[in-house]
């Protein structure tokens, strides 16, 4: 089992750097509290301990959980004599670094240094985890009852997510007094390290390769018909989500496989942890059982004779070294679940030797293998068009040279080849016989623009369907890497990656406007992995001047998602249309993101319309 927290560097350096940066509270009057120090004295009433950096001696409690795997080994213990303040947690984690020698139910006295560990490092913006390090542990007795769990329910978790950060402290909430009855993040923080329990809960994030899943304790919160919880705006967070991991050795009890909409039935109980990859997490000492609710992969309807079907599908770093099973599964999805669209924009097609970093940029072998798999699955004999990138210039896995590719069914639609461009050549728009045409087809949009630094350049192509020209632009915008999580100590969190996507959206929007200047009623489809939400600034920039419309907004709010991240069903993949395409049928085809077994982590999107 993987560690829930990746730990690097010495604890002392973390504490010192944090104090110097003003991110953690320094020692306060609690250090002078008469009598022995108790766990609630260590935890304090804010996110950081008033005793950080201090040595404490013979802190008493009962062990509630032991983590004997990964790089975050240690144990939790909890005071049996709680104070009356709901803001102070009665439990805390003890970092041992090696397998702990205590057991659940041991009454212990712990001496050590109070530290604030920031999962992911200070630059991540993550909240810190209060803990004791360099411990000396004395077992006083064994077999004691574990302190009764705090039951987390829809009623106990506030509907408001987090307070606004303090402007005087860089937007941080670290120095603010916890208000566990007012804000969900404050409520969870007030339980950090404590023994908690949830009852039967719906799964909103499928089991992942790291043996963890997500549930919600608020079954009616932004729920959708397939069992997920939808992320609909920055100001409307899903407060009932919790990550679940297990403290039970996998050899003793394998972690359950669950899909979105399944039910984790019965009690799940254990210490409440905080980690880099999901924030507040129940590290379960007792784990409920998964009830399979039979979620099925969707199948979209076939396009009708006069309809053009255009799809986008991120195939997640596909290269020839991937198992044939992956090619076959992706191909089957194109044929059966997507009903063989006329045009498919693929993202994350890697070069012919994948991540081998030897200068190879051609993806001919990758595409030959994939199109053959589609044909073998009963689909059409797709042809393809693309532009090979410059080596290691478009981001993604080093050496992989991911790019966008058009697949098209020549029995239904034709591709207009016009002086195909190369990686550095920009395609433009000209008027030909009264209609907009590309100078290079396929071609790349403004590849020299700094917006595309270390990122995929848009691929533009010209298609003809039943005598009507359709311009298609395939995109894979910059990732969200570097953004702070929604559980950041900055509220609202810093979303630094938006800056590049905003520039990318402006470049694509400008290109579409150029097309519409030449031909006001041109049919333009912009699609791909936009890596941003339908309500984001990126989407607003793409649609500026009503040049484009995000087709996902034609769906009910509860059905707007293509990706599931930390229990949030959200939009990343989009198809946008020019004003002339005002009558269409849109489908987000849910075949991957909600499932433990995935062929990709994205759900494909399909648009059908009559040009």
N, C-alpha and C positions, 0 to 999 in steps of 0.2 A: 504494500500500500504506500502511496506517496505521502510525503509530509504535507501538512496543511499550511505550513509557513516555511518559506525558504529563508534561512538565516545566514547572514554573512557579516563578518567583522565582529569586533569585540563589543560587548554590551556597554562597557564604559564609554567607548567612543560614540555610540549611539546617543547615550544620555548627554554627554558633554556637548556634542554637536547640536542636539535638540535644544538644550538650554541656551546655548549661544545664539541660536537662531530665533529664540523667543517662541518656539513652537510648543514647548512643554513648560508646565508650571514648575517653579523652583521650590525648595523647601519652605514650608510655612509653619504656622503656629502649632499645627497638629504634632509636630516633632516634640513639642513640649507637653503633650498630653500626659497628665499624671497617671501612674499605674502602667500595666503592661500594654503594649501596642496590640490592637486587635485588627482583624482583616478590614473591617469597615473604616478604621483609621487610615489604613494603607490606601484603600480605594478612594476615599474622599468623596466630595460632592460635585466634582468636575470630571472631565475625561482623563485627566492626568493626576497622579498621586501627589499630595502635598508633602510626601516623604521621599520623593524621587532622589536617588543618590545616597540615601541614608541607609545605615545598617540598622536592622531590627533584630530582636532576640526573642526566641521562644514564643513565636506567634502560634497560637493554638487553633486546632480545627480537626475535622474528620475528612479523610480522603474520599473524594466523590468520583474520581476518574483517573485512569493511568494511561498515558500514551507511550507505548514501548516500540514505536516504529518511526522511521523517517528521521529528519534532522531536528525536529522539534520535540524531542523526548522530554518527558516530565510528568507532572501530575497536578491535579487540582485538589485543593482542600477548602473546607468551608467552616466558618464559625457556627457553633450551635447556639450561641447567645447573640441573636440579632439585636441591633439597635432599633430605634423607632423611626429612623429617617429613610423614606423610600428611595432616596437618591443614592444611597451608599450600598454598594454590593457587599455581600458577606462571603464571597468566594474569590479565589485568586489562583493563578497558575504559577507553578514552581518549575523553572527550567533547570533540568539536571544535565542535559547534554548526552546522557547515556541512559541505559535502561534503569528506570526507578526501582528502588528496592522496597517500595511500600506497596500496599494492596488496598483496594476499596474497603472502607470500613475501619481502617487504621486511625486511631487517634494519635495525632502527631504534634510535635513542637518543631517549628522551623525557624532557623536563623539565617539571615542572608541580606543581600543588597536589594533595595527597591529600585526597579528599573522600568523604563517605558520603552518597549521594543516596537519599532515601526516596521510592520511587514512591508517588504519592498523597498525600504530605505526612505529617508526623509524626503527625497525628491518626488516620491510617488504621490505625496499628499494624503496617504492613508492615515487613519486614526492609529493611535498607539495602543498597545496591549500592556496593561499594568501587570507586573510579575515580580517574583523573587528570583534572583540569580545567585550563583555561587553558594548554594544552600548547604547548611548542616542540618540534618534531619534526625530527630529522635522519635522512635515509635513508643508511645506510652502504653497503648493497649490495642487489641485487634478485635474484629468481629462486631464492631459497633454499628448501630443503624445509621444509614446515610441520612443527612438532613432532608426533610420532606421537600420535594421539588416545588418550584413556583410554576404554576400552570399558565402557559401562554395561550390566550384565546383571542377571538375576534373582539371581545369586549375589553380586554386588558390593553391591547395595542392601540394607541391613539391614531386618529385618521390623518393628522398632520405629520409630515415626514421628519422635518428637521428645522431648527431655528435658523434664522439668518445669521451668518457669521459676523463677528465683531469687526467693523471697518478699521478700528484702531489696532487690530491684531491681524491685519492682512486678510480679513474675511474668515478667520478661523473661529471654530466653535470651542476650541480646547479650553479656553479660560472661562466659558460661560457655565453658570450653575446649571446642573441637570434639572430638567423638568419632565420627569417620567410620565406624568399624567397628561402632558401637552403634546409631546413629540415622540414619534416611534423610535428614532435613533437614540433619543435620551432614555427611553424606556429600556431598550435593549442594553444600552451601556450601563444602566443601573443594575443589570443582572449579569454583567460580564464576570465569568468565572464561577457563577453559581449553578447549582443543580436545578435544571428546568425540565419541563415536561410539555409535550403537545399531545393532544388526543388524535383521533382519526382525522387525517388531513389529505387534501387532494394534491397530487403531484403536478407541479407547474414547470418543472425543468427535468428532463429525462436523465437517467443514470449516465454518467460520463465515464471516460476511460480511467479516471482517478478515483472511482468508487465514491461518488457523491451524487446527490440529487437535491432538487428544490421542492419545497411544499409551500402552501399558503395556509395560514390559519384564518383567512378571511375568504370564504368560498364565494362570496358575492362581489368581491372587489375586482372591477374591470374584467370580469370573466368572459370567456367566449364559448361557443358551442362545442368546441373540441376539448375543453378542460383547462386551457391556459389562462394566464392573466396578462392583459394587453397593456403595453406601455404606450400611452396616448399623448403625453406632453411632459415637458420638464417640470411643470408645476403640479403634476398629479401622479406621484409615485405610488407604487404598490407596496404598502406598508406591512402587509401580512406575510411577505416572502421570508423564508428562512432556508439556509442550506443545511443539509443533514449529511454528516459523515459518521463513521462507526469506529468505536474503540475496540470492538470485538475482532480478534485475529481472523483474517480471511480464511485461513485453514480450518478454523473452528466454525465459522458461519459466513459463507460467501455473501458479499454485498448484493442486495436484491437488484434485479434489472427491472426498471420501470419506465414507462412512457408517460408523456403528458396526459393528464386525464385519469390515470390510474389513481388508486387510493392507497395511502400508507395507513393501514388499519391497526387500531390498538395504540397503546402508549409507546411513545419514543421519548427516552429520558436520558439526560446526561449533562455535563457542564456546557455552558454557553461560551464558546470561543470567539475570537475575532481573527480573521486571516486575510491574506493578500488577495485571495481568489474567491471573494464572495462576501467578505465582511462577517457579520454575525452568523455563527454556525453552531448547531447542536452537535456536539461530539458524543454520539449516542453510546451509552453503556447498555441500554435496553432499546432494541430497534423493533418497530412495528413490522408487520408483514404486508407485502404488496398485493393488492387485489387488482387483477388485470381487468380493465374496463373495455378491452377490445378495440382500441383506437386503430383505424384503418387508414392506409395511405390513399390519398384522393386521386381520382381520375377525372381529367377535364374532358369536355365533350369535343368531338372532332369538328374542325371547321367545315362550314357548308361550302357548296361549290363556288359561290361568288365571294367568299370571305378569305381574306389573307390572314393567316395566323403567324404571329411573330412572338418569339419567346426569348427569355434570358435565363441562363443557368450557369452558376458558378460551380465548376466541377472539382474544385479543391486540389490544385497542384497535380493535375493528371499528367503522367509521363509514361513512356513505354515500359519502365521497370515496375510499374504498379501491377499487382496480380490481375490476371485475366478476369477474375471474378469482379473486380472493381469496374473494368471496362464493360463487362456484360451487364452489371447491375445498372450502371449509368445509361447504357444503351437501351435496356429494357424500359427504364423510366421515360426516355425520350419517346419511345414507340407506344408504350401502353398508358403511362400516366399523363403524358403531354399530347398524346394522339398525333404524333409526327407533325409538328408545326412546319409551315412552309419555310420559315427562316428561324434559325436558332443562333442567338449571340452567346457564345461561350466565354466565360472568364476563367482565368487560372489554367490555361493550357500551357504546360511547360515544354521546353525544348526536347530534342531527341534523346538526350541522356540525363534528363532531370537535373538533380542538384549537383551533378558532377561539374565542377567549375573549370572547364577547359576551353571556353570561348565558343562552344557550339551555340547557335541561335536558331537553327532550323527546327521546326516542329512537324516536319513531313511524316516522320514515323509515328509520332503521337496521333496525328489526325488520321493517318491511314488505318491504324489499329482501331481507333474509335469509330470511324465511319463503317469499317468492316463489321464491327460488333453490332452497330445499328442495323445494318442490312441482315445480318444473321438473326437478329431478333424480330425480323419481319418488317422492318422499316424501309424507307426509301433509300436509294443510292445517293446519299447527300454528296454534294460537292462543297468545297470550302474556298474561302478567300481570307487572307490576312496579310499583315506586314510584319516581317521579322524585326524584333527590337534590336537596338545596340546591346552588346554584351554587358550585363549587370547595370543597366541604366534605368530599368523600369521597376525597381524594388522587388519585393517578394523574397522567396528563398534564394540565397546567393547561388548563382550558377544555374538556377531554374529558368530564368528569363520568361516569366509568365507573360501572357499576352491575351488579347481578345481575338476571337475568330468568328467569322460568319460561316455557318452551315446553311445550305439552301437546297431545296428539292427541285431539280431542274425540270421535273414533270409538271410542276405547278408555277414556278416563278423563275425568271432569268436574271442573271447578274450582268450589269453593264460594265465591262472592263474599259477603263479610260486611263491609259498611261499609268499603270499601277505605281504608286509611290514607294519610297523606301523609308527607313526609320527617321531620317532627318528632313524629309521633304513634306511641306505642308500642302494639303489639298485646299482648294478654294472653290468658289461658286461663280459660275458664268451662266449667261442666258443662251440657250440653244433651242431654236424653233419656238421661242416664246416661253420656254419652261426652264426651271432651274436645273443645272447639271454640275457635276463635280469635275474639277480639273484633273484630279487623280482618284480613280476608283478601282481597288480600294486605296484609301489614303488616310493620313493621320492629320488630326486637327492641331495646328499650331504647335508642333512638337518642340520648338525652341523656347516656348514660353516657360518662364521659371515656375509656373504653377505645376508643371509636370516633372519637376526634379525628383528623381528617384521614385517615380510613379508611372503608372500605365498611361500612355497617350491614347486619346479616343480614336477609334477606328470608324471611318465613314465609308459607306458603300451605297451604290445606286442599283436598285432593283426595279424590275418591270413585272407587274401582275395584271393580266388581262388588258394590256395596252396602257396601263397607268403607271407612271414612275413613282416610286416610293424611296425616299432617302432614309437610311437607317444609320444611327450612330451608336456604336457599342462602347461602353465605358466601364472602367474599374477605378473608381476614385480612391484617393489616399485613405489608408486605414485609420481607425480610431486609436492606434497605438500612441501612448504618451498622455492620453486623457486621464484625469483623475476619476476614480470610481464614484458612484453615487453615495457611497458611505464615507467619502473623504471628510477630513476635518475642515476643509474649506466648503462652505455652503453659501451659494451654489458652488459646485465643483468647477475647476478649471478645465475647459475643453479645448486644449491648445491645438488639436489636430483640425479643428474646424477652419482655421485660418487658411490652410492649403486647399481644403475642399471648396471653400468659398471662392477662391481664385479659379479653381478648376470649373466650378459651376458657371462663373461669369464668362469664362472662355467658351464653353459649350453654348451658353445662351447667346453670346455674340455671334457664333457661327450660325445658329438657327435663325437669328434675326437677319443675317446676311442672305440666307436662303429665301426668307419671306420678303425681303426687299426686291429680290429678283422675280419671285412668283408668290403672290399673296396667298394663293390657295394650295401651295405645295404640301404634299403629304410627307411629314417628317416624324420619325419615331426615334426617340432617344431612350436608351435602355441600358441596363446592366447593374452591376454591384456598385451602387452609389455610396454605400457605406454611411448612409445617414437617413434620418427619420423623415417622414412625410411632413412633419411640422417644423423641421430644422431650417436654419438660415441657408443651408446648402440648397435645399429644395426651393426656398423662396427665390434664391438667386437664379436657379435654373429656369424658373417660371416667370422671371421679371418681364414686365411689359406684355404679359399674357402670351408670350411666345410659345409656351408649353403648358400642358396641364398634367398633373400627376394622376395617372389613371387609377392608382390604388385608392384615391379619395372617392371613387365611385362606389366603393364597397362600404358596407356598414362599418362603423368604427371597430366593432369587436372582431372583424375579419381582416383587419389591416396588419399583417405581419408576414415576414418571410424568414425569420431567424429567432431563435430563443437564446437569450443570454442571461444567465444568473436568474432564471425564473421569469424573466420578462419576455413576452412575445412581442416582437418589434419589427419595424420595417427597416431593411437595409437595401433590398433589391427593388428596383423600380422600373416602370415603363412610363414614359411621358410622351404626349402627343401634341402635334401642332393644331391650330384652330380648325383646320379643314377636317380633321378626324374627330367629329363631334358625336358620332354614333358608333359605339364599340361595346364589346363584351370583354370584361377583364376577369382574370382568375389567378389568384395566388394558390398554387397547387401544393398542398401540404403533404410532402412525402419524406422529408428528412429531419427538419429542425426539431420536431416534437418526439423523435424516436431515439431510443438508446442505440439501436443499430442504424447507422447512417451511411449513405453512399457519398454524401457531401453534408456540410453543416448548413447549407442554404436551401431554401425552397425555391424552385423555378417559378417564373411568372409568365403568363400567356395573355396576349391581346389579340382579339379577332375583330376585324372591321372590313368594310367594303370600300376600297379606294375609289 
